[in-house]
């Protein structure tokens, strides 16, 4: 089929007897999280109340202060991540108009604990406040270290207000990534995450306003 490349699974068409499918449909059917967790973008499960958040502030180029909290923990099935972003501007202009990395949301690098270079086990996620996402994996001996991929994961977001207005207090992102997406059939010793909040106020902004500010390491219990 035109546009489909054998060596790039991200370009493949997913077909069953019921017709064409989006990758996200397969995620919801094939990815199995823990029974006591519902990935719904709310962070109201008891498990989230038992982990310590890492709280951060960063300033945009225009001087707007963005606050966000990061939560994470691991089980035998995979790693859970929760992000609570405080931002009164929550903007999405459609991926066809603006790249996914230039709408309100986050860019996050995930890597196994102790990794010091880009490997196929290093994953990059670009996710908007309304849960539109693209996924990338590491590439060895490439001019650019990322290749668009579709590693298995679950995600959900909640916007605390109204999209494309100033009537917001922010948004929440919740996600689960199984160990198999990190290339392992067993629980890893830890996961390194390096997230960046993308602050966008209107369609005229064309730059990512919040840089990659920190690296947070979560160790297994």
DACOR-V334344 format. One record per residue. N is the residue number from 1. SS is DSSP state (H for helix, E for strand, C for the rest). Layout:
BEGIN
N:SS / N:SS
END
This chain:
BEGIN
1:C / 2:C / 3:C / 4:C / 5:E / 6:C / 7:C / 8:E / 9:H / 10:H / 11:H / 12:C / 13:C / 14:E / 15:E / 16:E / 17:C / 18:C / 19:E / 20:E / 21:E / 22:C / 23:H / 24:H / 25:H / 26:H / 27:H / 28:H / 29:H / 30:H / 31:C / 32:C / 33:C / 34:C / 35:C / 36:C / 37:C / 38:C / 39:C / 40:C / 41:C / 42:C / 43:C / 44:C / 45:C / 46:H / 47:H / 48:H / 49:H / 50:C / 51:C / 52:C / 53:C / 54:E / 55:E / 56:E / 57:E / 58:E / 59:E / 60:C / 61:C / 62:C / 63:C / 64:C / 65:E / 66:E / 67:E / 68:E / 69:E / 70:E / 71:E / 72:E / 73:E / 74:E / 75:C / 76:C / 77:C / 78:E / 79:E / 80:E / 81:E / 82:E / 83:E / 84:E / 85:E / 86:E / 87:C / 88:C / 89:C / 90:E / 91:C / 92:C / 93:C / 94:C / 95:C / 96:C / 97:C / 98:C / 99:C / 100:H / 101:H / 102:H / 103:C / 104:C / 105:E / 106:E / 107:E / 108:E / 109:E / 110:E / 111:E / 112:E / 113:C / 114:C / 115:C / 116:C / 117:C / 118:C / 119:C / 120:C / 121:C / 122:C / 123:E / 124:E / 125:E / 126:E / 127:E / 128:E / 129:C / 130:C / 131:C / 132:C / 133:E / 134:E / 135:E / 136:E / 137:E / 138:E / 139:C / 140:C / 141:C / 142:C / 143:C / 144:C / 145:C / 146:E / 147:E / 148:E / 149:E / 150:C / 151:C / 152:C / 153:C / 154:E / 155:E / 156:E / 157:E / 158:E / 159:E / 160:E / 161:E / 162:C / 163:C / 164:C / 165:E / 166:C / 167:C / 168:E / 169:E / 170:E / 171:E / 172:E / 173:E / 174:E / 175:E / 176:E / 177:E / 178:E / 179:H / 180:H / 181:H / 182:H / 183:C / 184:C / 185:C / 186:C / 187:C / 188:C / 189:C / 190:E / 191:E / 192:E / 193:E / 194:E / 195:E / 196:E / 197:E / 198:E / 199:C / 200:C / 201:C / 202:C / 203:C / 204:C / 205:C / 206:C / 207:C / 208:C / 209:C / 210:C / 211:C / 212:C / 213:C / 214:C / 215:C / 216:E / 217:E / 218:E / 219:E / 220:C / 221:C
END
